[in-house]
Amino acid sequence: MTRVLAILFCLLATGSLAEQLKVAVTTSFHNSGLSDVLLPAIATDTGLEVQLLVVGTGQALRLGEAGDVDAILVHSRSAEDAFVAEGYAPHRREIMYNDFVFIGPKDDPAKVGTASDAVTALQRIAEAEANFVSRGDDSGTHKKERALWNEATLDPDQFAAWYKAVGAGMGASLNTAAGFDAYILADRASWLNFGNKGDLALLFSGDPVLFNQYAYLPVDPARHPHVKAEAAQKLEEWLTSSTAQALIDGYTIGGEPLFVFNATPKD
């Protein structure tokens, strides 16, 4: 008995008995480096060991639907609303935002940098038949990109010579764009934290349609009784706290913030 108690004491001292919580998050959130800042603070303040499954928004939602995770952090409002409406989450909670930006060759052969709006930027890329890399992975970024092509009344799948869907995360897609000297739609945070910029540059931003909201959705225990609802709520309370706000707003690269905290009351 004494030996068992000693082992338990050691486990407690090393944090090995911390409650584990599985959260599916977007690759853009992870690639930004913000998770490396938040997770240690979450563990210290809440005792939760958050295990991240880093996937695109579409895959994160499917993991939530299957009950394979306890919560998700994603960025595609229409898909999130459907997730709640279909009973997979009791609510969505906005946490922070940044924006999508167009990245491309510094010499900008398609003249994206002088476009009046995001749709015009895509139309110019199509007219120039300039290389364009798409995430192609049903992520929030991919969903936004496809919505913009739709607004431009263009189907990029018809342009295989220059439209390259890679089916990969944000970091890998940016690497591919650097290799092809191509245009790409990225989130600002991933771009700022991207180390292999090469001859690429941020060419266009600022269109309101490029607003990029991130939201937290706990998986509903009424649908999946095994999920850790109390732990998911504890994480939600932390993510909407003043501590989280200070860390999120204070996370910068080269003096430029990557996200803006804007947590809202529950719907």
ZADO-1210 file (C-alpha; in nm, 4 decimals, padded with zeros to 6 digits):
<atoms>
<atom x="00.0000" y="00.0000" z="00.0000" code="MET" pos="1"/>
<atom x="00.2841" y="00.2377" z="00.0874" code="THR" pos="2"/>
<atom x="00.4443" y="00.1740" z="-00.2508" code="ARG" pos="3"/>
<atom x="00.1135" y="00.2409" z="-00.4321" code="VAL" pos="4"/>
<atom x="00.0730" y="00.5700" z="-00.2499" code="LEU" pos="5"/>
<atom x="00.4293" y="00.6657" z="-00.3385" code="ALA" pos="6"/>
<atom x="00.3632" y="00.5960" z="-00.7061" code="ILE" pos="7"/>
<atom x="00.0435" y="00.7998" z="-00.6982" code="LEU" pos="8"/>
<atom x="00.2281" y="01.0858" z="-00.5323" code="PHE" pos="9"/>
<atom x="00.4935" y="01.0789" z="-00.8049" code="CYS" pos="10"/>
<atom x="00.2285" y="01.0784" z="-01.0761" code="LEU" pos="11"/>
<atom x="00.0562" y="01.3766" z="-00.9193" code="LEU" pos="12"/>
<atom x="00.3843" y="01.5617" z="-00.8827" code="ALA" pos="13"/>
<atom x="00.4710" y="01.5131" z="-01.2487" code="THR" pos="14"/>
<atom x="00.1234" y="01.6006" z="-01.3696" code="GLY" pos="15"/>
<atom x="00.0682" y="01.2559" z="-01.5204" code="SER" pos="16"/>
<atom x="-00.2828" y="01.2441" z="-01.3751" code="LEU" pos="17"/>
<atom x="-00.3882" y="01.5665" z="-01.5449" code="ALA" pos="18"/>
<atom x="-00.7263" y="01.5378" z="-01.7126" code="GLU" pos="19"/>
<atom x="-00.6869" y="01.4970" z="-02.0868" code="GLN" pos="20"/>
<atom x="-00.9105" y="01.6757" z="-02.3351" code="LEU" pos="21"/>
<atom x="-00.9098" y="01.6077" z="-02.7092" code="LYS" pos="22"/>
<atom x="-00.9629" y="01.9175" z="-02.9234" code="VAL" pos="23"/>
<atom x="-00.9595" y="01.9235" z="-03.3034" code="ALA" pos="24"/>
<atom x="-00.8062" y="02.2486" z="-03.4269" code="VAL" pos="25"/>
<atom x="-00.7328" y="02.3939" z="-03.7673" code="THR" pos="26"/>
<atom x="-00.3866" y="02.3738" z="-03.9159" code="THR" pos="27"/>
<atom x="-00.3834" y="02.7528" z="-03.9456" code="SER" pos="28"/>
<atom x="-00.4287" y="02.7879" z="-03.5688" code="PHE" pos="29"/>
<atom x="-00.1466" y="02.5419" z="-03.5049" code="HIS" pos="30"/>
<atom x="00.0849" y="02.6805" z="-03.7765" code="ASN" pos="31"/>
<atom x="00.0543" y="03.0261" z="-03.6248" code="SER" pos="32"/>
<atom x="00.2460" y="02.9127" z="-03.3169" code="GLY" pos="33"/>
<atom x="-00.0283" y="03.0365" z="-03.0840" code="LEU" pos="34"/>
<atom x="-00.0961" y="02.6868" z="-02.9500" code="SER" pos="35"/>
<atom x="00.2593" y="02.6756" z="-02.8131" code="ASP" pos="36"/>
<atom x="00.1764" y="02.9868" z="-02.6115" code="VAL" pos="37"/>
<atom x="-00.1689" y="02.8854" z="-02.4901" code="LEU" pos="38"/>
<atom x="-00.1333" y="02.5174" z="-02.3988" code="LEU" pos="39"/>
<atom x="00.1206" y="02.5582" z="-02.1141" code="PRO" pos="40"/>
<atom x="-00.0925" y="02.8345" z="-01.9601" code="ALA" pos="41"/>
<atom x="-00.4063" y="02.6206" z="-01.9927" code="ILE" pos="42"/>
<atom x="-00.2333" y="02.3319" z="-01.8170" code="ALA" pos="43"/>
<atom x="-00.1117" y="02.5566" z="-01.5353" code="THR" pos="44"/>
<atom x="-00.4418" y="02.7370" z="-01.4801" code="ASP" pos="45"/>
<atom x="-00.6900" y="02.4526" z="-01.5311" code="THR" pos="46"/>
<atom x="-00.5003" y="02.1277" z="-01.4868" code="GLY" pos="47"/>
<atom x="-00.6150" y="02.0197" z="-01.8328" code="LEU" pos="48"/>
<atom x="-00.3802" y="01.8441" z="-02.0711" code="GLU" pos="49"/>
<atom x="-00.5182" y="01.9505" z="-02.4090" code="VAL" pos="50"/>
<atom x="-00.4364" y="01.7069" z="-02.6867" code="GLN" pos="51"/>
<atom x="-00.4631" y="01.8743" z="-03.0256" code="LEU" pos="52"/>
<atom x="-00.5716" y="01.6961" z="-03.3401" code="LEU" pos="53"/>
<atom x="-00.4471" y="01.9314" z="-03.6105" code="VAL" pos="54"/>
<atom x="-00.6658" y="01.9036" z="-03.9207" code="VAL" pos="55"/>
<atom x="-00.8658" y="02.1200" z="-04.1609" code="GLY" pos="56"/>
<atom x="-01.1999" y="02.2611" z="-04.0502" code="THR" pos="57"/>
<atom x="-01.3979" y="02.0022" z="-04.2481" code="GLY" pos="58"/>
<atom x="-01.2134" y="01.7124" z="-04.0865" code="GLN" pos="59"/>
<atom x="-01.2399" y="01.8762" z="-03.7421" code="ALA" pos="60"/>
<atom x="-01.6177" y="01.8951" z="-03.7814" code="LEU" pos="61"/>
<atom x="-01.6331" y="01.5305" z="-03.8887" code="ARG" pos="62"/>
<atom x="-01.4315" y="01.4295" z="-03.5812" code="LEU" pos="63"/>
<atom x="-01.6809" y="01.6207" z="-03.3683" code="GLY" pos="64"/>
<atom x="-01.9769" y="01.4572" z="-03.5422" code="GLU" pos="65"/>
<atom x="-01.8277" y="01.1148" z="-03.4706" code="ALA" pos="66"/>
<atom x="-01.7589" y="01.2005" z="-03.1069" code="GLY" pos="67"/>
<atom x="-01.3869" y="01.1383" z="-03.1552" code="ASP" pos="68"/>
<atom x="-01.2989" y="01.4678" z="-02.9848" code="VAL" pos="69"/>
<atom x="-01.4418" y="01.6657" z="-02.6951" code="ASP" pos="70"/>
<atom x="-01.4426" y="02.0040" z="-02.8685" code="ALA" pos="71"/>
<atom x="-01.3312" y="02.1798" z="-03.1870" code="ILE" pos="72"/>
<atom x="-01.1774" y="02.5158" z="-03.2719" code="LEU" pos="73"/>
<atom x="-01.2478" y="02.6084" z="-03.6342" code="VAL" pos="74"/>
<atom x="-01.3153" y="02.8969" z="-03.8723" code="HIS" pos="75"/>
<atom x="-01.6072" y="02.8471" z="-04.1098" code="SER" pos="76"/>
<atom x="-01.9251" y="03.0128" z="-03.9819" code="ARG" pos="77"/>
<atom x="-02.1765" y="02.8408" z="-04.2103" code="SER" pos="78"/>
<atom x="-02.0344" y="02.4964" z="-04.1322" code="ALA" pos="79"/>
<atom x="-02.0278" y="02.5776" z="-03.7594" code="GLU" pos="80"/>
<atom x="-02.3917" y="02.6898" z="-03.7626" code="ASP" pos="81"/>
<atom x="-02.4884" y="02.3652" z="-03.9348" code="ALA" pos="82"/>
<atom x="-02.2913" y="02.1687" z="-03.6737" code="PHE" pos="83"/>
<atom x="-02.4942" y="02.3323" z="-03.3949" code="VAL" pos="84"/>
<atom x="-02.8251" y="02.3071" z="-03.5824" code="ALA" pos="85"/>
<atom x="-02.7736" y="01.9341" z="-03.6364" code="GLU" pos="86"/>
<atom x="-02.7234" y="01.8804" z="-03.2631" code="GLY" pos="87"/>
<atom x="-02.3523" y="01.8094" z="-03.2515" code="TYR" pos="88"/>
<atom x="-02.2747" y="02.1117" z="-03.0307" code="ALA" pos="89"/>
<atom x="-02.4945" y="02.3001" z="-02.7830" code="PRO" pos="90"/>
<atom x="-02.3506" y="02.6340" z="-02.8992" code="HIS" pos="91"/>
<atom x="-02.0585" y="02.8050" z="-03.0732" code="ARG" pos="92"/>
<atom x="-01.8419" y="03.0592" z="-02.8938" code="ARG" pos="93"/>
<atom x="-01.6381" y="03.3158" z="-03.0846" code="GLU" pos="94"/>
<atom x="-01.2850" y="03.3450" z="-02.9486" code="ILE" pos="95"/>
<atom x="-01.0646" y="03.5518" z="-03.1805" code="MET" pos="96"/>
<atom x="-01.0177" y="03.6644" z="-03.5384" code="TYR" pos="97"/>
<atom x="-00.7625" y="03.7635" z="-03.7966" code="ASN" pos="98"/>
<atom x="-00.7958" y="03.7896" z="-04.1744" code="ASP" pos="99"/>
<atom x="-00.7231" y="03.6073" z="-04.4953" code="PHE" pos="100"/>
<atom x="-00.4597" y="03.7557" z="-04.7246" code="VAL" pos="101"/>
<atom x="-00.3374" y="03.6974" z="-05.0788" code="PHE" pos="102"/>
<atom x="00.0246" y="03.5886" z="-05.1012" code="ILE" pos="103"/>
<atom x="00.2130" y="03.5739" z="-05.4288" code="GLY" pos="104"/>
<atom x="00.5338" y="03.6457" z="-05.6216" code="PRO" pos="105"/>
<atom x="00.6932" y="03.9767" z="-05.5287" code="LYS" pos="106"/>
<atom x="00.6877" y="04.0908" z="-05.8927" code="ASP" pos="107"/>
<atom x="00.3104" y="04.0223" z="-05.8951" code="ASP" pos="108"/>
<atom x="00.2553" y="03.9335" z="-06.2642" code="PRO" pos="109"/>
<atom x="-00.1241" y="03.9208" z="-06.2159" code="ALA" pos="110"/>
<atom x="-00.1329" y="04.2691" z="-06.0529" code="LYS" pos="111"/>
<atom x="-00.3155" y="04.1353" z="-05.7492" code="VAL" pos="112"/>
<atom x="-00.1685" y="04.4090" z="-05.5324" code="GLY" pos="113"/>
<atom x="-00.3690" y="04.6806" z="-05.7072" code="THR" pos="114"/>
<atom x="-00.7009" y="04.4913" z="-05.7140" code="ALA" pos="115"/>
<atom x="-01.0017" y="04.6739" z="-05.5726" code="SER" pos="116"/>
<atom x="-01.1331" y="04.3685" z="-05.3872" code="ASP" pos="117"/>
<atom x="-01.0729" y="03.9970" z="-05.3295" code="ALA" pos="118"/>
<atom x="-01.2908" y="03.8821" z="-05.6201" code="VAL" pos="119"/>
<atom x="-01.1054" y="04.1082" z="-05.8617" code="THR" pos="120"/>
<atom x="-00.7774" y="03.9663" z="-05.7310" code="ALA" pos="121"/>
<atom x="-00.8884" y="03.6144" z="-05.8269" code="LEU" pos="122"/>
<atom x="-01.0177" y="03.7294" z="-06.1643" code="GLN" pos="123"/>
<atom x="-00.6778" y="03.8823" z="-06.2404" code="ARG" pos="124"/>
<atom x="-00.5018" y="03.5593" z="-06.1429" code="ILE" pos="125"/>
<atom x="-00.7293" y="03.3656" z="-06.3805" code="ALA" pos="126"/>
<atom x="-00.6798" y="03.6148" z="-06.6640" code="GLU" pos="127"/>
<atom x="-00.3036" y="03.5928" z="-06.6250" code="ALA" pos="128"/>
<atom x="-00.3193" y="03.2114" z="-06.5880" code="GLU" pos="129"/>
<atom x="-00.0747" y="03.2556" z="-06.3016" code="ALA" pos="130"/>
<atom x="00.0096" y="02.9583" z="-06.0812" code="ASN" pos="131"/>
<atom x="-00.2296" y="02.9344" z="-05.7863" code="PHE" pos="132"/>
<atom x="-00.2000" y="02.6864" z="-05.4992" code="VAL" pos="133"/>
<atom x="-00.5196" y="02.5786" z="-05.3236" code="SER" pos="134"/>
<atom x="-00.5338" y="02.3993" z="-04.9890" code="ARG" pos="135"/>
<atom x="-00.7834" y="02.1611" z="-05.1504" code="GLY" pos="136"/>
<atom x="-00.8556" y="01.9982" z="-04.8134" code="ASP" pos="137"/>
<atom x="-01.2044" y="02.1188" z="-04.7116" code="ASP" pos="138"/>
<atom x="-01.0459" y="02.3452" z="-04.4497" code="SER" pos="139"/>
<atom x="-01.1874" y="02.6825" z="-04.3487" code="GLY" pos="140"/>
<atom x="-00.9317" y="02.8505" z="-04.5747" code="THR" pos="141"/>
<atom x="-01.0267" y="02.6229" z="-04.8638" code="HIS" pos="142"/>
<atom x="-01.3974" y="02.6893" z="-04.8062" code="LYS" pos="143"/>
<atom x="-01.3326" y="03.0661" z="-04.8146" code="LYS" pos="144"/>
<atom x="-01.1242" y="03.0372" z="-05.1302" code="GLU" pos="145"/>
<atom x="-01.3925" y="02.8354" z="-05.3110" code="ARG" pos="146"/>
<atom x="-01.6600" y="03.0829" z="-05.2038" code="ALA" pos="147"/>
<atom x="-01.4538" y="03.3657" z="-05.3536" code="LEU" pos="148"/>
<atom x="-01.4064" y="03.1790" z="-05.6824" code="TRP" pos="149"/>
<atom x="-01.7825" y="03.1263" z="-05.6900" code="ASN" pos="150"/>
<atom x="-01.8396" y="03.5003" z="-05.6407" code="GLU" pos="151"/>
<atom x="-01.5980" y="03.5604" z="-05.9272" code="ALA" pos="152"/>
<atom x="-01.8139" y="03.3251" z="-06.1423" code="THR" pos="153"/>
<atom x="-01.5091" y="03.1124" z="-06.2160" code="LEU" pos="154"/>
<atom x="-01.4489" y="02.7401" z="-06.1755" code="ASP" pos="155"/>
<atom x="-01.0749" y="02.6973" z="-06.1149" code="PRO" pos="156"/>
<atom x="-01.1036" y="02.3196" z="-06.1555" code="ASP" pos="157"/>
<atom x="-01.1311" y="02.3931" z="-06.5274" code="GLN" pos="158"/>
<atom x="-00.7796" y="02.5417" z="-06.5244" code="PHE" pos="159"/>
<atom x="-00.5584" y="02.2452" z="-06.4373" code="ALA" pos="160"/>
<atom x="-00.2563" y="02.3999" z="-06.6054" code="ALA" pos="161"/>
<atom x="-00.2184" y="02.6654" z="-06.3350" code="TRP" pos="162"/>
<atom x="-00.4581" y="02.5744" z="-06.0494" code="TYR" pos="163"/>
<atom x="-00.2903" y="02.3303" z="-05.8114" code="LYS" pos="164"/>
<atom x="-00.5003" y="02.1762" z="-05.5314" code="ALA" pos="165"/>
<atom x="-00.2561" y="02.0102" z="-05.2938" code="VAL" pos="166"/>
<atom x="-00.4825" y="01.8628" z="-05.0244" code="GLY" pos="167"/>
<atom x="-00.2549" y="01.9785" z="-04.7441" code="ALA" pos="168"/>
<atom x="-00.2385" y="02.2061" z="-04.4402" code="GLY" pos="169"/>
<atom x="-00.1507" y="02.5726" z="-04.4445" code="MET" pos="170"/>
<atom x="00.2215" y="02.5331" z="-04.3842" code="GLY" pos="171"/>
<atom x="00.2660" y="02.2657" z="-04.6510" code="ALA" pos="172"/>
<atom x="00.0534" y="02.4664" z="-04.8956" code="SER" pos="173"/>
<atom x="00.2646" y="02.7779" z="-04.8404" code="LEU" pos="174"/>
<atom x="00.5764" y="02.5704" z="-04.9022" code="ASN" pos="175"/>
<atom x="00.4260" y="02.4487" z="-05.2296" code="THR" pos="176"/>
<atom x="00.3400" y="02.8056" z="-05.3291" code="ALA" pos="177"/>
<atom x="00.6989" y="02.9092" z="-05.2577" code="ALA" pos="178"/>
<atom x="00.8231" y="02.6231" z="-05.4748" code="GLY" pos="179"/>
<atom x="00.5968" y="02.7134" z="-05.7680" code="PHE" pos="180"/>
<atom x="00.6315" y="03.0907" z="-05.7204" code="ASP" pos="181"/>
<atom x="00.2522" y="03.0842" z="-05.7008" code="ALA" pos="182"/>
<atom x="-00.0351" y="03.2816" z="-05.5561" code="TYR" pos="183"/>
<atom x="-00.2226" y="03.1461" z="-05.2541" code="ILE" pos="184"/>
<atom x="-00.4942" y="03.2501" z="-05.0097" code="LEU" pos="185"/>
<atom x="-00.3631" y="03.2183" z="-04.6538" code="ALA" pos="186"/>
<atom x="-00.4547" y="03.3348" z="-04.3079" code="ASP" pos="187"/>
<atom x="-00.2374" y="03.6206" z="-04.1854" code="ARG" pos="188"/>
<atom x="-00.1132" y="03.4346" z="-03.8764" code="ALA" pos="189"/>
<atom x="00.0229" y="03.1377" z="-04.0716" code="SER" pos="190"/>
<atom x="00.1898" y="03.3709" z="-04.3196" code="TRP" pos="191"/>
<atom x="00.3609" y="03.5759" z="-04.0496" code="LEU" pos="192"/>
<atom x="00.4899" y="03.2601" z="-03.8806" code="ASN" pos="193"/>
<atom x="00.5983" y="03.0989" z="-04.2090" code="PHE" pos="194"/>
<atom x="00.9754" y="03.0699" z="-04.2363" code="GLY" pos="195"/>
<atom x="01.0250" y="02.9774" z="-04.6035" code="ASN" pos="196"/>
<atom x="00.8856" y="03.2919" z="-04.7665" code="LYS" pos="197"/>
<atom x="01.1386" y="03.2908" z="-05.0510" code="GLY" pos="198"/>
<atom x="01.0236" y="03.5282" z="-05.3258" code="ASP" pos="199"/>
<atom x="00.6677" y="03.5461" z="-05.1941" code="LEU" pos="200"/>
<atom x="00.5082" y="03.8558" z="-05.0404" code="ALA" pos="201"/>
<atom x="00.1772" y="03.9635" z="-04.8925" code="LEU" pos="202"/>
<atom x="00.0127" y="04.1399" z="-05.1865" code="LEU" pos="203"/>
<atom x="-00.3519" y="04.2050" z="-05.0966" code="PHE" pos="204"/>
<atom x="-00.5601" y="04.2346" z="-04.7798" code="SER" pos="205"/>
<atom x="-00.8257" y="04.4541" z="-04.6246" code="GLY" pos="206"/>
<atom x="-01.1412" y="04.3477" z="-04.8078" code="ASP" pos="207"/>
<atom x="-01.4094" y="04.2922" z="-04.5370" code="PRO" pos="208"/>
<atom x="-01.4981" y="03.9596" z="-04.7016" code="VAL" pos="209"/>
<atom x="-01.1569" y="03.8299" z="-04.5877" code="LEU" pos="210"/>
<atom x="-01.2502" y="03.8553" z="-04.2190" code="PHE" pos="211"/>
<atom x="-01.1563" y="03.5280" z="-04.0471" code="ASN" pos="212"/>
<atom x="-01.3381" y="03.4396" z="-03.7241" code="GLN" pos="213"/>
<atom x="-01.2331" y="03.1440" z="-03.5055" code="TYR" pos="214"/>
<atom x="-01.4924" y="02.9764" z="-03.2825" code="ALA" pos="215"/>
<atom x="-01.4950" y="02.7083" z="-03.0138" code="TYR" pos="216"/>
<atom x="-01.7634" y="02.4390" z="-03.0193" code="LEU" pos="217"/>
<atom x="-01.7900" y="02.1775" z="-02.7423" code="PRO" pos="218"/>
<atom x="-01.9302" y="01.8459" z="-02.8598" code="VAL" pos="219"/>
<atom x="-02.2782" y="01.7910" z="-02.7154" code="ASP" pos="220"/>
<atom x="-02.2876" y="01.5130" z="-02.4526" code="PRO" pos="221"/>
<atom x="-02.6531" y="01.4584" z="-02.5422" code="ALA" pos="222"/>
<atom x="-02.5259" y="01.3264" z="-02.8768" code="ARG" pos="223"/>
<atom x="-02.2095" y="01.1602" z="-02.7428" code="HIS" pos="224"/>
<atom x="-02.2388" y="01.0860" z="-02.3684" code="PRO" pos="225"/>
<atom x="-01.8732" y="00.9812" z="-02.3404" code="HIS" pos="226"/>
<atom x="-01.7300" y="01.3256" z="-02.4209" code="VAL" pos="227"/>
<atom x="-01.5761" y="01.5254" z="-02.1374" code="LYS" pos="228"/>
<atom x="-01.8343" y="01.8018" z="-02.1221" code="ALA" pos="229"/>
<atom x="-01.7224" y="01.9523" z="-01.7909" code="GLU" pos="230"/>
<atom x="-01.3605" y="01.9676" z="-01.9018" code="ALA" pos="231"/>
<atom x="-01.4665" y="02.1190" z="-02.2353" code="ALA" pos="232"/>
<atom x="-01.6611" y="02.3841" z="-02.0452" code="GLN" pos="233"/>
<atom x="-01.3592" y="02.4534" z="-01.8256" code="LYS" pos="234"/>
<atom x="-01.1480" y="02.5080" z="-02.1372" code="LEU" pos="235"/>
<atom x="-01.4141" y="02.7348" z="-02.2873" code="GLU" pos="236"/>
<atom x="-01.4189" y="02.9468" z="-01.9730" code="GLU" pos="237"/>
<atom x="-01.0416" y="02.9791" z="-01.9887" code="TRP" pos="238"/>
<atom x="-01.0403" y="03.0653" z="-02.3613" code="LEU" pos="239"/>
<atom x="-01.2846" y="03.3497" z="-02.2950" code="THR" pos="240"/>
<atom x="-01.1013" y="03.4809" z="-01.9880" code="SER" pos="241"/>
<atom x="-00.8885" y="03.7913" z="-01.9408" code="SER" pos="242"/>
<atom x="-00.5829" y="03.5655" z="-01.9160" code="THR" pos="243"/>
<atom x="-00.6506" y="03.4244" z="-02.2625" code="ALA" pos="244"/>
<atom x="-00.7171" y="03.7736" z="-02.3956" code="GLN" pos="245"/>
<atom x="-00.3787" y="03.8978" z="-02.2760" code="ALA" pos="246"/>
<atom x="-00.1965" y="03.6025" z="-02.4332" code="LEU" pos="247"/>
<atom x="-00.3873" y="03.6126" z="-02.7631" code="ILE" pos="248"/>
<atom x="-00.3638" y="03.9897" z="-02.8100" code="ASP" pos="249"/>
<atom x="-00.0025" y="03.9862" z="-02.6918" code="GLY" pos="250"/>
<atom x="00.1138" y="03.7223" z="-02.9378" code="TYR" pos="251"/>
<atom x="00.3068" y="03.9043" z="-03.2091" code="THR" pos="252"/>
<atom x="00.5720" y="03.8367" z="-03.4718" code="ILE" pos="253"/>
<atom x="00.7911" y="04.1299" z="-03.5683" code="GLY" pos="254"/>
<atom x="00.5638" y="04.3522" z="-03.3649" code="GLY" pos="255"/>
<atom x="00.2559" y="04.2527" z="-03.5664" code="GLU" pos="256"/>
<atom x="-00.0340" y="04.0812" z="-03.3853" code="PRO" pos="257"/>
<atom x="-00.1512" y="03.7507" z="-03.5326" code="LEU" pos="258"/>
<atom x="-00.4969" y="03.7383" z="-03.3717" code="PHE" pos="259"/>
<atom x="-00.7442" y="03.9699" z="-03.2018" code="VAL" pos="260"/>
<atom x="-00.9429" y="03.8404" z="-02.9041" code="PHE" pos="261"/>
<atom x="-01.3188" y="03.8978" z="-02.9350" code="ASN" pos="262"/>
<atom x="-01.4841" y="03.6338" z="-02.7168" code="ALA" pos="263"/>
<atom x="-01.8586" y="03.6730" z="-02.6966" code="THR" pos="264"/>
<atom x="-02.1299" y="03.5640" z="-02.4527" code="PRO" pos="265"/>
<atom x="-02.2851" y="03.2245" z="-02.5267" code="LYS" pos="266"/>
<atom x="-02.5556" y="03.2261" z="-02.7921" code="ASP" pos="267"/>
</atoms>
